[in-house]
């Protein structure tokens, strides 16, 4: 069987991505080999392709943080996983491939409540939402939570997780036609413009911000006393998948320089979350992988917006970066047929 991968060999538009051959390696003692059915596509992959992701490896490298598939081999020290098991895994780069060999601690049996496609939509989104909602913001029953990125993969799970904790959730979108989807998840829905224009909408206990830039200041003004904002990135610096240094520079300049002295007056807190850095810590990898039991405990339903054949990776990136997606975008390999 011929295996394939998709590498970022140069920075640029989605058309720079293409499929090439891969030579798999056998697992080490504590590793697992997986034939991949689906690879998750994340906004971070787009930033890597554009050259705006400082933590990415040197070119060429294979992006991708998550996969689903079947175990084909296990190392002699691995317990709890067997050949043939359906699994999901966080890959920490390298996920755009039809076969991966990774440490067993990053692999989790496919929850019984989801199929392989939905499974590939879980790791990055669940890890990010878990860190933001429960490790940083400590969301609990009765909280009022605002999810800015409500129709994306993280937002879809974050809404469900916050509601399971007993929070009242409001979701934002830039596309009016996506409001019914947010409401179908049990959240109150507004367009970003509607929400911003309504000054009475304030007093939130937690805000999940993904756009960064100048959006942070007006949103954090909507926090109540002891409210917490968790910032995930600077999606406002990218538009239509174009490599625009001016736009990303402006977005970075508009990021507020927040004074601790000013926070004393507001009695609020600001967090910044780089899930990639968290996943560099082996203890956190194990902790978050074990926390995947929450998928079944909370009856989470990831939403797969669209699946592209792996050979159409450029179209998948274009679909996500132009904000056509609702939920998760996936790449399908032959193992997903």
C-alpha beads as a LAMMPS data file, in Angstrom:
LAMMPS data file: protein, C-alpha beads

337 atoms
336 bonds

1 atom types
1 bond types

-500.0 500.0 xlo xhi
-500.0 500.0 ylo yhi
-500.0 500.0 zlo zhi

Masses

1 110.0

Atoms # bond

1 1 1 0.000 0.000 0.000
2 1 1 1.340 3.432 -0.949
3 1 1 1.075 6.072 1.755
4 1 1 0.918 9.811 1.199
5 1 1 1.436 13.094 2.994
6 1 1 0.913 16.801 2.417
7 1 1 3.825 19.091 3.269
8 1 1 4.210 22.850 3.386
9 1 1 7.210 23.353 1.127
10 1 1 6.797 27.086 0.559
11 1 1 4.614 29.835 1.942
12 1 1 1.728 31.116 -0.106
13 1 1 -1.829 30.461 -1.248
14 1 1 -3.766 27.233 -0.845
15 1 1 -2.656 26.193 -4.343
16 1 1 0.890 25.588 -3.035
17 1 1 -0.251 22.417 -1.228
18 1 1 -0.002 19.033 -2.909
19 1 1 0.172 15.325 -2.069
20 1 1 3.474 13.411 -2.090
21 1 1 4.589 9.896 -1.157
22 1 1 5.332 8.930 2.438
23 1 1 7.592 6.190 3.778
24 1 1 6.054 5.019 7.079
25 1 1 8.245 3.876 9.956
26 1 1 7.475 1.075 12.420
27 1 1 6.497 2.069 15.961
28 1 1 9.001 2.232 18.775
29 1 1 8.396 0.541 22.110
30 1 1 5.932 3.168 23.344
31 1 1 4.443 4.138 19.981
32 1 1 1.404 3.291 17.880
33 1 1 1.092 3.170 14.073
34 1 1 -2.219 4.307 12.585
35 1 1 -3.701 4.107 9.102
36 1 1 -5.448 7.450 8.896
37 1 1 -9.052 7.772 7.766
38 1 1 -9.459 11.528 8.332
39 1 1 -7.193 14.465 9.153
40 1 1 -8.563 17.610 10.778
41 1 1 -7.963 20.995 9.135
42 1 1 -7.463 23.911 11.526
43 1 1 -7.046 27.650 11.143
44 1 1 -3.538 27.266 12.548
45 1 1 -2.656 25.203 9.454
46 1 1 -3.628 28.164 7.283
47 1 1 -1.450 30.496 9.334
48 1 1 1.436 28.035 8.937
49 1 1 0.946 27.909 5.183
50 1 1 1.023 31.702 5.048
51 1 1 4.192 31.828 7.146
52 1 1 2.479 33.545 10.069
53 1 1 2.883 30.768 12.640
54 1 1 6.124 31.306 14.574
55 1 1 6.060 27.913 16.299
56 1 1 5.900 25.893 13.080
57 1 1 8.940 23.748 12.114
58 1 1 11.270 24.811 9.336
59 1 1 10.076 24.072 5.794
60 1 1 9.374 21.551 4.493
61 1 1 7.118 20.104 7.180
62 1 1 3.817 18.255 7.408
63 1 1 1.127 20.228 9.249
64 1 1 -1.862 18.749 11.027
65 1 1 -2.734 18.263 14.667
66 1 1 -5.324 15.475 14.663
67 1 1 -6.360 12.267 12.967
68 1 1 -8.750 9.349 13.215
69 1 1 -8.175 5.853 11.901
70 1 1 -7.245 2.274 12.800
71 1 1 -4.235 0.948 14.663
72 1 1 -1.948 -1.141 12.437
73 1 1 0.904 -1.840 14.875
74 1 1 1.797 -1.214 18.525
75 1 1 5.115 -1.080 20.352
76 1 1 5.950 -3.799 22.846
77 1 1 5.517 -1.467 25.827
78 1 1 2.049 -0.260 24.778
79 1 1 -0.971 -1.407 26.765
80 1 1 -4.660 -0.702 26.263
81 1 1 -4.449 -0.476 22.455
82 1 1 -4.491 -3.285 19.914
83 1 1 -4.170 -3.709 16.171
84 1 1 -7.528 -2.949 14.557
85 1 1 -8.723 -0.505 17.228
86 1 1 -10.540 2.561 15.911
87 1 1 -8.804 5.572 17.454
88 1 1 -8.436 9.321 17.466
89 1 1 -5.170 11.100 18.178
90 1 1 -3.507 14.458 18.580
91 1 1 -0.438 14.479 16.341
92 1 1 1.449 17.728 17.166
93 1 1 2.292 18.306 13.459
94 1 1 2.400 15.489 10.916
95 1 1 -1.350 14.883 10.783
96 1 1 -1.764 15.552 7.056
97 1 1 -0.771 11.984 6.196
98 1 1 -2.385 8.652 5.373
99 1 1 -0.259 6.947 8.042
100 1 1 1.224 8.235 11.305
101 1 1 3.455 6.747 13.986
102 1 1 3.114 8.582 17.296
103 1 1 3.492 8.056 21.070
104 1 1 0.717 5.929 22.555
105 1 1 -0.037 8.612 25.166
106 1 1 -1.477 10.765 22.343
107 1 1 -3.906 8.077 21.182
108 1 1 -7.431 7.492 22.485
109 1 1 -9.972 4.851 21.518
110 1 1 -12.766 6.237 19.368
111 1 1 -15.679 7.210 21.628
112 1 1 -18.682 4.974 21.046
113 1 1 -20.886 7.996 20.398
114 1 1 -19.084 9.155 17.231
115 1 1 -17.849 7.750 13.914
116 1 1 -14.356 8.195 12.460
117 1 1 -15.246 11.434 10.677
118 1 1 -16.660 13.079 13.797
119 1 1 -13.745 11.625 15.763
120 1 1 -11.235 13.577 13.689
121 1 1 -13.114 16.745 14.635
122 1 1 -12.504 16.183 18.337
123 1 1 -8.837 16.398 19.498
124 1 1 -7.807 20.005 18.749
125 1 1 -11.251 21.456 19.357
126 1 1 -11.800 19.516 22.565
127 1 1 -8.322 20.210 23.959
128 1 1 -8.673 23.923 23.209
129 1 1 -12.165 24.206 24.670
130 1 1 -11.176 22.173 27.732
131 1 1 -8.174 24.404 28.417
132 1 1 -10.046 27.645 27.811
133 1 1 -13.303 26.877 29.606
134 1 1 -12.272 24.717 32.508
135 1 1 -8.531 25.084 33.110
136 1 1 -8.264 28.840 32.561
137 1 1 -11.719 30.422 32.909
138 1 1 -13.108 27.832 35.371
139 1 1 -16.620 28.041 33.917
140 1 1 -19.304 26.758 36.252
141 1 1 -23.060 26.578 36.691
142 1 1 -24.816 29.921 36.382
143 1 1 -22.036 31.666 34.448
144 1 1 -22.827 33.771 31.390
145 1 1 -20.470 32.749 28.587
146 1 1 -19.844 34.483 25.248
147 1 1 -18.311 32.405 22.429
148 1 1 -17.090 34.668 19.626
149 1 1 -16.092 31.826 17.271
150 1 1 -19.419 30.052 17.733
151 1 1 -19.708 28.316 14.348
152 1 1 -16.142 27.015 14.163
153 1 1 -14.958 23.637 15.386
154 1 1 -13.811 24.950 18.780
155 1 1 -16.908 27.059 19.208
156 1 1 -19.321 24.201 18.500
157 1 1 -17.795 22.054 21.243
158 1 1 -17.274 25.013 23.594
159 1 1 -20.987 25.843 23.445
160 1 1 -21.930 22.259 24.303
161 1 1 -19.342 21.985 27.072
162 1 1 -20.306 25.288 28.696
163 1 1 -24.005 24.381 28.561
164 1 1 -23.242 20.992 30.120
165 1 1 -21.548 22.858 32.977
166 1 1 -24.771 24.822 33.487
167 1 1 -23.744 28.103 31.864
168 1 1 -25.936 30.400 29.771
169 1 1 -24.196 30.674 26.400
170 1 1 -24.277 33.359 23.724
171 1 1 -22.635 32.754 20.346
172 1 1 -21.487 35.238 17.721
173 1 1 -21.074 34.932 13.961
174 1 1 -20.171 37.274 11.106
175 1 1 -22.720 35.532 8.856
176 1 1 -26.437 36.109 9.627
177 1 1 -27.454 32.837 7.949
178 1 1 -25.431 30.908 10.562
179 1 1 -27.497 32.182 13.510
180 1 1 -30.022 29.281 13.362
181 1 1 -27.125 26.824 13.601
182 1 1 -25.902 28.489 16.821
183 1 1 -29.425 28.403 18.212
184 1 1 -29.699 24.698 17.368
185 1 1 -26.843 24.129 19.831
186 1 1 -28.863 25.757 22.603
187 1 1 -27.106 29.130 22.578
188 1 1 -28.401 32.669 22.087
189 1 1 -27.230 33.924 18.678
190 1 1 -26.165 37.351 17.443
191 1 1 -24.114 38.604 14.551
192 1 1 -20.989 40.356 15.776
193 1 1 -22.396 43.679 14.564
194 1 1 -25.701 43.176 16.385
195 1 1 -23.948 42.282 19.601
196 1 1 -21.502 45.172 19.439
197 1 1 -24.297 47.677 18.792
198 1 1 -26.284 46.487 21.814
199 1 1 -24.586 48.103 24.822
200 1 1 -26.959 46.343 27.224
201 1 1 -25.272 42.997 26.486
202 1 1 -22.607 42.966 29.169
203 1 1 -21.776 41.375 32.504
204 1 1 -20.323 38.159 31.037
205 1 1 -18.364 35.802 33.263
206 1 1 -16.305 34.397 30.399
207 1 1 -15.567 35.436 26.801
208 1 1 -13.786 33.204 24.284
209 1 1 -12.088 35.455 21.713
210 1 1 -10.484 34.183 18.498
211 1 1 -10.220 37.288 16.324
212 1 1 -7.697 39.198 18.437
213 1 1 -6.597 42.624 17.270
214 1 1 -8.888 45.522 18.080
215 1 1 -11.803 43.185 18.833
216 1 1 -10.365 42.437 22.269
217 1 1 -10.905 45.873 23.790
218 1 1 -14.615 46.268 23.078
219 1 1 -15.321 42.664 23.984
220 1 1 -13.549 42.749 27.319
221 1 1 -15.578 45.830 28.215
222 1 1 -18.548 43.430 28.254
223 1 1 -17.045 41.354 31.077
224 1 1 -18.638 41.563 34.490
225 1 1 -16.738 41.798 37.765
226 1 1 -14.337 38.811 38.047
227 1 1 -15.030 38.031 34.375
228 1 1 -12.346 36.212 32.372
229 1 1 -11.457 36.492 28.681
230 1 1 -9.458 33.768 26.930
231 1 1 -7.835 34.798 23.627
232 1 1 -7.060 32.056 21.111
233 1 1 -5.357 33.892 18.249
234 1 1 -5.509 36.678 15.682
235 1 1 -7.878 35.442 12.993
236 1 1 -8.663 39.061 12.114
237 1 1 -5.159 39.236 10.612
238 1 1 -6.029 36.796 7.813
239 1 1 -8.572 37.352 5.062
240 1 1 -9.354 35.198 2.035
241 1 1 -6.184 33.145 2.485
242 1 1 -3.881 35.847 1.177
243 1 1 -0.340 36.393 2.443
244 1 1 -0.815 39.991 3.576
245 1 1 1.885 41.265 5.922
246 1 1 0.153 44.635 6.239
247 1 1 -3.077 43.095 7.482
248 1 1 -1.383 40.836 10.022
249 1 1 0.818 43.746 11.120
250 1 1 -2.190 46.004 11.665
251 1 1 -3.988 43.270 13.617
252 1 1 -0.923 42.798 15.819
253 1 1 -0.595 46.540 16.429
254 1 1 -4.248 46.727 17.428
255 1 1 -3.759 44.049 20.073
256 1 1 -4.131 45.920 23.376
257 1 1 -1.181 46.369 25.714
258 1 1 -3.073 45.684 28.905
259 1 1 -1.860 47.286 32.106
260 1 1 -2.170 45.351 35.336
261 1 1 -2.962 48.652 37.045
262 1 1 -5.954 49.096 34.719
263 1 1 -7.097 45.565 35.535
264 1 1 -7.306 46.558 39.186
265 1 1 -10.058 48.991 38.207
266 1 1 -11.911 46.466 36.024
267 1 1 -11.544 43.454 38.333
268 1 1 -11.301 41.186 35.298
269 1 1 -8.718 38.778 33.911
270 1 1 -7.207 38.176 30.473
271 1 1 -5.715 34.854 29.369
272 1 1 -3.913 34.002 26.140
273 1 1 -3.986 30.359 25.049
274 1 1 -1.500 28.744 22.666
275 1 1 -2.605 25.115 22.758
276 1 1 0.501 24.107 20.793
277 1 1 2.765 25.199 23.633
278 1 1 0.616 23.321 26.125
279 1 1 1.006 20.179 24.014
280 1 1 4.775 20.482 24.203
281 1 1 4.454 19.424 27.844
282 1 1 4.223 15.634 28.134
283 1 1 2.236 15.741 31.359
284 1 1 -0.380 17.963 29.727
285 1 1 -0.589 15.689 26.691
286 1 1 -1.417 12.793 28.986
287 1 1 -3.811 14.876 31.091
288 1 1 -5.757 16.152 28.082
289 1 1 -5.843 12.750 26.386
290 1 1 -7.277 11.196 29.559
291 1 1 -9.815 14.047 29.702
292 1 1 -11.231 12.779 26.399
293 1 1 -13.596 10.627 28.454
294 1 1 -15.587 13.855 28.720
295 1 1 -16.676 13.454 25.095
296 1 1 -18.963 10.599 26.082
297 1 1 -19.746 11.911 29.566
298 1 1 -21.008 15.218 28.116
299 1 1 -22.556 13.557 25.012
300 1 1 -20.639 15.976 22.788
301 1 1 -21.530 16.065 19.097
302 1 1 -18.806 17.551 16.904
303 1 1 -20.160 19.083 13.727
304 1 1 -18.363 18.116 10.526
305 1 1 -19.016 20.916 8.067
306 1 1 -17.383 19.453 4.976
307 1 1 -15.083 16.595 3.996
308 1 1 -12.581 16.943 1.144
309 1 1 -10.528 14.169 -0.473
310 1 1 -6.927 14.625 0.682
311 1 1 -5.879 15.405 -2.891
312 1 1 -8.141 18.483 -2.706
313 1 1 -6.350 19.961 0.304
314 1 1 -6.066 23.341 -1.430
315 1 1 -9.839 23.537 -1.792
316 1 1 -10.234 22.555 1.875
317 1 1 -7.971 25.401 2.990
318 1 1 -9.751 27.864 0.724
319 1 1 -13.134 26.760 2.102
320 1 1 -12.034 27.354 5.694
321 1 1 -10.109 30.580 5.224
322 1 1 -12.955 32.280 3.338
323 1 1 -15.302 31.544 6.256
324 1 1 -17.612 29.252 4.311
325 1 1 -17.242 26.519 6.926
326 1 1 -19.607 25.734 9.754
327 1 1 -17.991 23.274 12.142
328 1 1 -14.988 21.150 11.211
329 1 1 -13.310 20.729 7.821
330 1 1 -11.667 17.329 7.218
331 1 1 -9.362 15.647 4.738
332 1 1 -10.310 12.068 3.842
333 1 1 -7.735 9.418 3.045
334 1 1 -8.430 6.007 1.536
335 1 1 -8.917 4.567 5.026
336 1 1 -12.023 6.702 5.371
337 1 1 -13.879 5.052 2.508

Bonds

1 1 1 2
2 1 2 3
3 1 3 4
4 1 4 5
5 1 5 6
6 1 6 7
7 1 7 8
8 1 8 9
9 1 9 10
10 1 10 11
11 1 11 12
12 1 12 13
13 1 13 14
14 1 14 15
15 1 15 16
16 1 16 17
17 1 17 18
18 1 18 19
19 1 19 20
20 1 20 21
21 1 21 22
22 1 22 23
23 1 23 24
24 1 24 25
25 1 25 26
26 1 26 27
27 1 27 28
28 1 28 29
29 1 29 30
30 1 30 31
31 1 31 32
32 1 32 33
33 1 33 34
34 1 34 35
35 1 35 36
36 1 36 37
37 1 37 38
38 1 38 39
39 1 39 40
40 1 40 41
41 1 41 42
42 1 42 43
43 1 43 44
44 1 44 45
45 1 45 46
46 1 46 47
47 1 47 48
48 1 48 49
49 1 49 50
50 1 50 51
51 1 51 52
52 1 52 53
53 1 53 54
54 1 54 55
55 1 55 56
56 1 56 57
57 1 57 58
58 1 58 59
59 1 59 60
60 1 60 61
61 1 61 62
62 1 62 63
63 1 63 64
64 1 64 65
65 1 65 66
66 1 66 67
67 1 67 68
68 1 68 69
69 1 69 70
70 1 70 71
71 1 71 72
72 1 72 73
73 1 73 74
74 1 74 75
75 1 75 76
76 1 76 77
77 1 77 78
78 1 78 79
79 1 79 80
80 1 80 81
81 1 81 82
82 1 82 83
83 1 83 84
84 1 84 85
85 1 85 86
86 1 86 87
87 1 87 88
88 1 88 89
89 1 89 90
90 1 90 91
91 1 91 92
92 1 92 93
93 1 93 94
94 1 94 95
95 1 95 96
96 1 96 97
97 1 97 98
98 1 98 99
99 1 99 100
100 1 100 101
101 1 101 102
102 1 102 103
103 1 103 104
104 1 104 105
105 1 105 106
106 1 106 107
107 1 107 108
108 1 108 109
109 1 109 110
110 1 110 111
111 1 111 112
112 1 112 113
113 1 113 114
114 1 114 115
115 1 115 116
116 1 116 117
117 1 117 118
118 1 118 119
119 1 119 120
120 1 120 121
121 1 121 122
122 1 122 123
123 1 123 124
124 1 124 125
125 1 125 126
126 1 126 127
127 1 127 128
128 1 128 129
129 1 129 130
130 1 130 131
131 1 131 132
132 1 132 133
133 1 133 134
134 1 134 135
135 1 135 136
136 1 136 137
137 1 137 138
138 1 138 139
139 1 139 140
140 1 140 141
141 1 141 142
142 1 142 143
143 1 143 144
144 1 144 145
145 1 145 146
146 1 146 147
147 1 147 148
148 1 148 149
149 1 149 150
150 1 150 151
151 1 151 152
152 1 152 153
153 1 153 154
154 1 154 155
155 1 155 156
156 1 156 157
157 1 157 158
158 1 158 159
159 1 159 160
160 1 160 161
161 1 161 162
162 1 162 163
163 1 163 164
164 1 164 165
165 1 165 166
166 1 166 167
167 1 167 168
168 1 168 169
169 1 169 170
170 1 170 171
171 1 171 172
172 1 172 173
173 1 173 174
174 1 174 175
175 1 175 176
176 1 176 177
177 1 177 178
178 1 178 179
179 1 179 180
180 1 180 181
181 1 181 182
182 1 182 183
183 1 183 184
184 1 184 185
185 1 185 186
186 1 186 187
187 1 187 188
188 1 188 189
189 1 189 190
190 1 190 191
191 1 191 192
192 1 192 193
193 1 193 194
194 1 194 195
195 1 195 196
196 1 196 197
197 1 197 198
198 1 198 199
199 1 199 200
200 1 200 201
201 1 201 202
202 1 202 203
203 1 203 204
204 1 204 205
205 1 205 206
206 1 206 207
207 1 207 208
208 1 208 209
209 1 209 210
210 1 210 211
211 1 211 212
212 1 212 213
213 1 213 214
214 1 214 215
215 1 215 216
216 1 216 217
217 1 217 218
218 1 218 219
219 1 219 220
220 1 220 221
221 1 221 222
222 1 222 223
223 1 223 224
224 1 224 225
225 1 225 226
226 1 226 227
227 1 227 228
228 1 228 229
229 1 229 230
230 1 230 231
231 1 231 232
232 1 232 233
233 1 233 234
234 1 234 235
235 1 235 236
236 1 236 237
237 1 237 238
238 1 238 239
239 1 239 240
240 1 240 241
241 1 241 242
242 1 242 243
243 1 243 244
244 1 244 245
245 1 245 246
246 1 246 247
247 1 247 248
248 1 248 249
249 1 249 250
250 1 250 251
251 1 251 252
252 1 252 253
253 1 253 254
254 1 254 255
255 1 255 256
256 1 256 257
257 1 257 258
258 1 258 259
259 1 259 260
260 1 260 261
261 1 261 262
262 1 262 263
263 1 263 264
264 1 264 265
265 1 265 266
266 1 266 267
267 1 267 268
268 1 268 269
269 1 269 270
270 1 270 271
271 1 271 272
272 1 272 273
273 1 273 274
274 1 274 275
275 1 275 276
276 1 276 277
277 1 277 278
278 1 278 279
279 1 279 280
280 1 280 281
281 1 281 282
282 1 282 283
283 1 283 284
284 1 284 285
285 1 285 286
286 1 286 287
287 1 287 288
288 1 288 289
289 1 289 290
290 1 290 291
291 1 291 292
292 1 292 293
293 1 293 294
294 1 294 295
295 1 295 296
296 1 296 297
297 1 297 298
298 1 298 299
299 1 299 300
300 1 300 301
301 1 301 302
302 1 302 303
303 1 303 304
304 1 304 305
305 1 305 306
306 1 306 307
307 1 307 308
308 1 308 309
309 1 309 310
310 1 310 311
311 1 311 312
312 1 312 313
313 1 313 314
314 1 314 315
315 1 315 316
316 1 316 317
317 1 317 318
318 1 318 319
319 1 319 320
320 1 320 321
321 1 321 322
322 1 322 323
323 1 323 324
324 1 324 325
325 1 325 326
326 1 326 327
327 1 327 328
328 1 328 329
329 1 329 330
330 1 330 331
331 1 331 332
332 1 332 333
333 1 333 334
334 1 334 335
335 1 335 336
336 1 336 337
